[in-house]
């Protein structure tokens, strides 16, 4: 596991590892759902390297080992859109609620800022 976060909107915890993202019930600690990296990244053999949740708790943003940044539905895991890719593995993601943007960084040294306003 390389990411753990809390989603107050759904009272859940999210954990991310290379192969999947899991959503856990915040009250019981039980697994509610999980989504494979291949589904979230829309690519076979994808490995998740970074993850964050938007300020409303409805979007899950994942970065992968090929530099792709994908925005997905938090509960269903359905991919909604892809942001500008990096030339190397995504190492960092952050959602800024006041600016409604996603900042991402990569192993290659690039930084991207993407508008994520609803």
SULLIN-V546286 format. One record per pair of residues at least 6 apart in sequence whose C-alpha atoms are under 8 Angstrom apart, sorted by the first residue. I is the first residue (numbers start at 1). J is the second residue. If there is no record, write none. Layout:
[[I/J] [I/J]]
This chain:
[[1/15] [1/16] [1/17] [1/18] [2/15] [2/16] [2/17] [2/49] [2/50] [3/14] [3/15] [3/16] [3/17] [3/50] [3/51] [4/13] [4/14] [4/15] [4/16] [5/13] [5/14] [5/15] [5/52] [5/53] [6/12] [6/13] [6/14] [7/13] [7/14] [7/53] [7/57] [8/57] [9/56] [9/57] [9/58] [10/57] [11/25] [11/26] [11/27] [12/23] [12/24] [12/25] [12/26] [12/27] [13/23] [13/24] [13/25] [13/26] [14/21] [14/22] [14/23] [14/24] [15/21] [15/22] [15/23] [16/22] [16/48] [16/50] [16/51] [17/48] [17/49] [18/37] [18/47] [18/48] [18/49] [19/36] [19/37] [19/38] [19/46] [19/47] [19/48] [20/34] [20/35] [20/36] [20/37] [20/48] [21/34] [21/35] [21/36] [21/37] [22/31] [22/32] [22/33] [22/34] [22/35] [23/31] [23/32] [23/33] [23/34] [24/30] [24/31] [24/32] [24/33] [25/31] [25/32] [33/75] [35/77] [37/43] [37/45] [37/46] [37/47] [37/48] [38/44] [38/45] [38/46] [38/47] [39/77] [39/78] [39/79] [40/62] [40/70] [40/72] [40/77] [40/78] [40/79] [41/48] [41/62] [41/63] [41/64] [41/68] [41/69] [41/70] [41/79] [42/79] [46/64] [46/65] [46/66] [47/64] [47/65] [48/62] [48/63] [48/64] [48/65] [49/62] [49/63] [49/64] [49/65] [49/89] [49/90] [49/91] [50/62] [50/63] [50/64] [50/90] [50/91] [50/92] [50/93] [51/60] [51/61] [51/62] [51/63] [51/92] [51/93] [52/60] [52/61] [52/62] [52/93] [52/94] [52/95] [53/59] [53/60] [53/61] [53/74] [53/95] [54/60] [54/61] [54/95] [54/96] [54/97] [55/95] [55/96] [55/97] [57/74] [58/73] [58/74] [58/75] [59/71] [59/72] [59/73] [59/74] [60/71] [60/72] [60/73] [60/74] [60/77] [61/69] [61/70] [61/71] [61/72] [61/93] [62/69] [62/70] [62/71] [62/72] [62/93] [63/69] [63/70] [63/89] [63/90] [63/91] [63/92] [63/93] [64/89] [64/90] [65/88] [65/89] [65/90] [66/86] [66/87] [66/88] [66/89] [66/90] [67/85] [67/86] [67/87] [67/88] [67/89] [67/90] [67/106] [68/82] [68/83] [68/84] [68/85] [68/86] [68/89] [68/90] [69/82] [69/83] [69/84] [69/85] [69/90] [70/79] [70/80] [70/81] [70/82] [70/83] [71/79] [71/80] [71/81] [71/82] [71/83] [72/78] [72/79] [72/80] [72/81] [73/79] [73/80] [83/114] [84/112] [84/114] [86/105] [86/106] [86/108] [86/110] [86/112] [87/106] [87/108] [87/110] [88/106] [88/107] [88/108] [89/106] [89/107] [89/108] [90/104] [90/105] [90/106] [90/107] [91/104] [91/105] [91/106] [91/107] [92/103] [92/104] [92/105] [92/106] [93/102] [93/103] [93/104] [93/105] [94/102] [94/103] [94/104] [95/101] [95/102] [95/103] [96/102] [96/103] [100/115] [100/116] [100/117] [101/113] [101/114] [101/115] [101/116] [101/117] [102/112] [102/113] [102/114] [102/115] [102/116] [103/111] [103/112] [103/113] [103/114] [104/111] [104/112] [104/113] [105/111] [105/112]]
